Amino acid sequence: MARGAAILGGIALMTALGSAAPRAQEREIKDCAECPAMVVVPAGKMTRSDKFGATEFPVEFRRPFAIAKNEVTWAEFAIFAKATGHVAKGCAWFSLVGARPHPDKDFNEAFDPAVHVQADNEPVVCVSHEDAQAYVAWLRDKTGEVYRLPTEAEWGYAARAGSPNDAAWWTTANTPRFEMANCADCPGIDTMGRKDWLFTLPVGSYEPNKFGLFDMPGNAAEWVEDCFNPSLANAPKDGTAWYDGDCGRRVVRGGSWHHERAFLAGFRQATPETLRINDVGFRVVRTLPE
């Protein structure tokens, strides 16, 4: 079997949470054997900005929410595709000279098999925003719980895990040695030859952030719910999704296996919602009952 990815570049969004917040990994949720494992992120506040040093915009999350501890894996998506008959043909393979379209490929063959064949526990890629929405709809029907894609604000809040909107976040996602991400120039699991690992790795290969979440920067970039707007100035202040703007393009966050580390935290891309590419995947959120 083979698996997928996508293309992109960055700007940014941010978070800041009180240091007294509980560690999310102390509360985990798994609603079914096939469902992603979720961690509960506590209520709190953050600030975000369009770029480092620009005007900051406050956001307050008055209620906790649950977010998947990992990106949705190939195996998890394959179970959904088999159960529903979902077809997602047409994937672009990233290359240094631009994405190469392959109309006959899907998430099963997201890379040239001579280069890389994805393992079951690698993040699914070659999935569009529409494919991700179909997956969360299946989870809702299966569990009766309110599964959905994260809002852009939720994604940023979860990724920051309490870190401020500062230079440490914008340049290294608050990991001084940057040994928690799969990216083009990230040191880590075997620094020798690391720059040649230009493909996805199994989820959870690196240390989690302070909320217990893996691969928020790097590995696969991630779809969020929001329509694209070039500035965050008028975004909702309560962390909900922003449905004004260009809804034919959705926001992708976090950067991927082929991006350089300086771009990961600030990676914010407008991407056609129908695009399937081998550097973009997703993770899910579950709304918690009041």
Secondary structure, 3 states (H helix, E strand, C coil): CCCCCCCCCCCCCCCCCCCCCCCHHHCEECCCCCCCCEEEECCEEEEECCCCCCCCEEEEECCCEEEECCCCEHHHHHHHHHHHCCCCCCEEECCCCCCEEECCCCHHHCCCCCCCCCCCCCECCCCCHHHHHHHHHHHHHHHCCEEECCCHHHHHHHHHCCCCCCHHHHHHCCCCCCCCCCCCCCCCCCCCCHHHCCCCCCCCCCCCCCCCCCCCCCCCEEEEEEEECCCCCCCCCCCCCCCCCEEEEEEEECCCCCCCHHHHCCCEEEEECCCCECCEECCCEEECCC
